[in-house]
Amino acid sequence: MVGALDNRIGASRGFGGGAAVSGTWEQDAAAGFVEDLFAAHHNEIYAYLIRMLRDPELAADLTQDAFVKAYRNYNVLEKPENARAWLYQIAHRVALDHIRRQKIVRFLPWTGESHGAAPSTERLVMDAHLSGDLQRALARIPERQRAALLLAELHDLTGLELAAALGVSHVAARALLTRARESLRQALAVERQAEAEAEAAVDEAASAGDRRSGAAR
């Protein structure tokens, strides 16, 4: 993936819009900076995009897109210490752009293999074993609320990082996360009630079958 990113960054020199870097020295600085970011953060960005899109190959492509956009918009980042939240903001927008183009929402945690270590490895591994009712509950809640939950709970973004990634104020991010948790609680209650009713129906059908079998003997 690193080699492919190098090729795409090379192809991007002299292209891109608005805030794109210009000049050989600045291009070299931007390329070096983004390559360092890629080495440090590409696993967690890739994991986030898998959970957004539930498609590992597409997530890999969009991970590269996100880092190419980071290269092209290198001048936008005012403080290097904010780079992680900035990357999540770019990845979030890349994913939403794709979802909107495709007119689909497949925003469930992926249950495939872990794809490398990341700072939130333990939570990512735990997420790989989320129950079906929790996955369905996540699918029920609004898109931005799902994003807030994934970023805060699974990818360990701080309140300020979450706000930067979602492009809202710190207060708005906290309010969104509070609503998201409540929405998930309600959706999970609905899913578990439906699951309990389905299990009861299966048990009743099995009991009825046993009674019929006994009567036929």
PyMOL commands that set and color helices and strands:
alter all, ss='L'
color gray80, all
select helices_A, chain A and resi 2-12+24-53+56-72+74-76+80-102+121-127+132-140+143-154+159-166+170-216
alter helices_A, ss='H'
color red, helices_A
deselect
rebuild
show_as cartoon
